[in-house]
């Protein structure tokens, strides 16, 4: 399907139509969760497919946040090449199908281009034909269920996706999010997230959290958890000269971290974060 979409871009834009809201792929062809394997995770703020490699691009390429650009689809294809290497991907700053993306649902496009069978789009801020601000989940495994949550904040438009895998009684819970910039809003949002994950043993929080791990885990409601962060040196922003650790994968102690890294793949103003995790042996024996 994504190749068909690319052909349609030869005329720059397809005829305008109503942008899509929250939606997901069917799950009939999605494999069951394979708990005996390690799980390759990735979180990536794709900045709606804009390739920003300098502070000046925030000005000179700002129009791409409102209007389509021919190179955007090439950027998405390059991102899809990276995504093929992972099992579960959390995406932030996607467009769900508006003028600026040539009416392409970027979550669906990346899933199909990367050959990942399950995708879910969360529409957080609907600006009609102008923009469809969204988060996305891509998964090679069939989740038990997927729920979306609107995060609290003075300015609406931030959200989280929760996907549960494995055992209904003791699931692996993945929470994908994009937090607000303000510390006050982050406090409320992480308090909300803390309530959602409180009853689970195997938890992964992943996404653009707009803050450093030390503050997140000591100065917010996450201090009540025992989540393990990446090293302090895992800087992901800005992509051309990483100085800040704003993107994170935080995991429960029950999950074995086999590998974690900031991926040197500058296709956005953020670098992606990757982690391989394995479930504990006791958990595997329940299947």
C-alpha positions in Angstrom: 0.0 0.0 0.0 2.8 2.4 0.9 4.2 2.1 -2.7 0.8 3.0 -4.0 0.8 6.1 -1.8 4.2 7.1 -3.1 3.0 7.0 -6.7 0.1 9.3 -5.7 2.7 11.9 -4.5 3.9 12.5 -8.1 1.2 15.1 -8.3 2.4 16.5 -5.0 -1.1 16.3 -3.4 -4.0 14.0 -3.6 -7.5 15.5 -3.7 -8.3 16.8 -0.2 -10.5 14.6 2.0 -11.4 14.4 5.6 -8.4 13.5 7.7 -8.6 10.3 9.7 -8.8 10.1 13.4 -7.6 7.4 15.8 -7.5 4.0 14.1 -5.5 0.8 14.0 -4.7 -2.1 11.8 -6.6 -5.4 11.9 -4.9 -8.1 14.0 -5.9 -11.2 12.0 -2.4 -11.5 10.5 -0.4 -10.4 13.5 1.6 -13.2 15.2 1.0 -14.1 18.9 3.4 -12.7 21.5 6.5 -14.9 21.6 7.7 -14.7 25.2 10.7 -16.9 24.8 12.4 -14.2 22.7 13.9 -11.0 23.7 12.0 -7.9 22.7 13.6 -5.1 20.6 12.2 -1.8 21.6 12.5 1.6 20.0 11.2 5.1 20.7 11.4 7.8 18.1 10.1 11.4 17.8 10.0 11.7 14.0 9.0 15.4 13.9 6.3 14.6 11.2 9.0 13.6 8.8 11.0 16.8 8.8 14.8 16.3 8.6 16.1 18.9 11.0 19.9 19.1 11.3 20.5 22.6 12.6 18.9 25.2 14.8 18.4 27.4 11.8 16.1 24.8 10.3 13.5 25.5 12.9 13.1 28.8 11.1 13.9 27.9 7.5 11.9 24.7 7.5 9.1 25.7 9.8 6.7 25.9 6.8 6.9 22.1 6.6 4.8 21.9 9.7 1.9 23.3 7.7 2.6 22.4 4.0 3.7 19.3 2.2 7.2 18.7 1.0 8.4 16.2 -1.6 11.3 15.0 0.5 9.1 14.1 3.4 8.2 10.7 1.9 11.8 9.9 1.4 12.5 10.8 5.0 9.7 8.4 6.1 11.2 5.6 3.9 14.6 6.1 5.6 12.9 6.0 9.0 11.1 2.8 8.0 14.4 1.2 7.1 15.5 1.7 10.7 12.2 0.5 12.2 12.5 -2.9 10.4 15.0 -3.9 13.0 12.6 -3.7 16.0 9.7 -5.5 17.5 7.8 -2.7 19.2 8.1 0.9 18.2 6.8 4.0 20.0 6.4 7.0 17.7 5.8 10.7 18.6 5.0 13.7 16.5 3.3 11.8 13.7 0.7 13.2 11.4 -2.5 11.2 11.0 -3.4 12.5 7.5 -3.6 16.2 6.8 -2.4 18.8 4.2 1.2 18.8 5.5 1.6 15.0 5.1 -0.2 15.0 1.8 -3.1 13.3 3.6 -1.0 10.2 4.5 -1.4 8.6 7.9 2.3 8.4 8.8 1.8 5.7 11.4 0.2 3.4 8.9 2.7 4.3 6.2 5.7 3.5 8.5 4.2 0.2 9.6 3.6 -1.0 6.1 6.9 0.3 4.8 8.7 -1.4 7.6 6.8 -4.6 7.3 5.4 -4.4 10.9 1.9 -6.0 10.9 0.2 -4.1 13.8 -0.1 -0.4 14.1 -2.2 2.0 16.2 -2.6 5.7 15.8 -3.6 8.0 18.7 -4.9 11.3 17.6 -4.1 13.9 20.3 -4.7 17.2 18.6 -7.1 17.5 15.7 -6.6 20.6 13.6 -8.5 19.3 10.7 -6.9 19.8 7.3 -4.0 21.7 8.9 -2.6 18.9 11.2 -3.4 15.6 12.9 -1.0 15.5 15.8 -0.6 11.8 16.8 1.4 9.2 18.7 1.9 5.8 17.2 2.5 2.2 18.1 4.0 -0.4 15.8 4.2 -4.0 16.9 5.2 -7.4 15.4 3.2 -9.1 18.1 -0.6 -9.1 18.8 -1.2 -7.2 22.0 -3.8 -8.5 24.5 -5.3 -5.0 24.2 -4.4 -1.4 23.4 -5.9 1.6 25.2 -5.3 5.3 24.7 -5.3 8.0 27.3 -5.5 11.7 27.1 -2.9 13.2 29.5 -3.9 16.0 31.8 -2.5 19.5 31.1 -3.5 23.2 30.8 -3.2 22.9 27.1 -4.8 19.7 25.8 -3.1 17.5 23.1 -0.8 15.1 25.0 -1.5 11.4 25.1 -0.3 7.9 26.0 -0.9 4.5 24.5 -0.8 1.4 26.7 -0.3 -2.0 25.1 -0.4 -5.2 27.1 1.2 -8.5 26.1 1.5 -12.0 27.3 -0.5 -13.3 30.3 -3.8 -11.6 31.2 -3.0 -12.2 34.9 0.6 -10.9 34.7 1.1 -9.0 31.5 4.0 -7.1 30.1 2.8 -3.5 30.0 4.2 -1.0 27.5 3.3 2.7 27.9 4.2 5.0 25.1 3.9 8.8 25.7 4.8 12.3 24.7 4.9 14.6 27.8 4.4 18.4 27.9 7.2 20.8 28.1 6.2 22.4 31.4 7.3 20.8 34.7 3.9 21.4 36.3 2.1 19.6 33.5 4.6 16.7 33.7 3.9 16.3 37.4 0.2 15.8 36.6 0.8 13.6 33.6 3.2 11.3 35.4 0.9 11.1 38.4 -1.8 9.9 36.0 0.6 7.4 34.4 1.7 6.2 37.9 -1.9 5.3 38.7 -2.2 3.4 35.5 0.9 1.2 36.1 0.6 0.8 39.8 -0.8 -2.8 39.7 1.7 -4.2 37.2 5.0 -5.9 37.8 6.5 -5.8 34.3 6.4 -2.3 32.9 8.1 -0.3 30.2 7.7 3.5 29.8 9.0 4.8 26.5 8.7 8.1 24.6 9.6 11.7 24.5 9.4 12.9 28.1 10.9 16.3 27.7 13.0 15.9 30.8 16.1 14.2 32.1 15.7 10.8 33.8 17.2 11.9 37.1 14.5 14.5 37.6 11.8 12.2 36.2 12.7 9.5 38.7 13.4 11.7 41.8 11.2 14.8 41.4 8.0 13.5 39.9 5.4 10.8 40.9 7.7 8.2 39.2 9.9 8.4 42.3 7.4 6.0 43.8 8.4 3.4 41.3 11.7 1.5 40.9 12.0 2.0 37.2 15.5 1.7 35.7 16.7 4.4 33.3 19.3 4.5 30.6 22.7 5.9 31.5 22.9 9.6 32.1 25.0 9.9 28.9 22.1 8.7 26.7 21.6 12.1 25.0 19.1 12.3 22.2 18.5 16.0 21.6 19.2 17.8 19.4 20.1 15.1 16.9 23.0 17.0 15.3 24.7 17.7 18.6 23.0 15.7 21.4 23.3 17.5 24.7 20.0 16.6 26.5 18.5 13.2 27.4 14.8 13.9 26.7 13.8 10.5 25.2 13.7 7.5 27.4 12.9 3.8 27.9 12.4 3.1 31.6 11.9 -0.5 32.7 10.9 -2.5 35.8 13.7 -4.4 37.6 12.0 -7.7 36.5 13.0 -7.1 32.9 16.6 -8.0 31.9 18.2 -5.2 29.9 20.4 -6.9 27.3 21.3 -3.8 25.4 20.5 -0.1 25.3 21.7 2.7 23.1 21.0 6.0 21.5 20.8 5.2 17.8 22.9 7.5 15.5 20.2 8.0 12.9 19.6 11.8 12.5 16.3 11.9 10.6 14.5 14.3 13.0 15.5 16.8 15.7 15.5 13.8 18.1 17.6 10.7 17.9 15.9 7.3 18.5 16.4 5.3 21.7 16.7 1.5 21.5 16.6 -1.3 24.1 16.6 -5.1 24.1 14.8 -6.6 27.1 14.0 -10.2 28.2 11.3 -11.4 30.6 12.3 -13.2 33.7 12.5 -17.0 33.6 9.8 -17.4 36.2 7.5 -15.4 33.9 8.3 -17.6 30.9 7.4 -20.7 32.8 3.8 -19.6 33.2 3.2 -20.0 29.4 
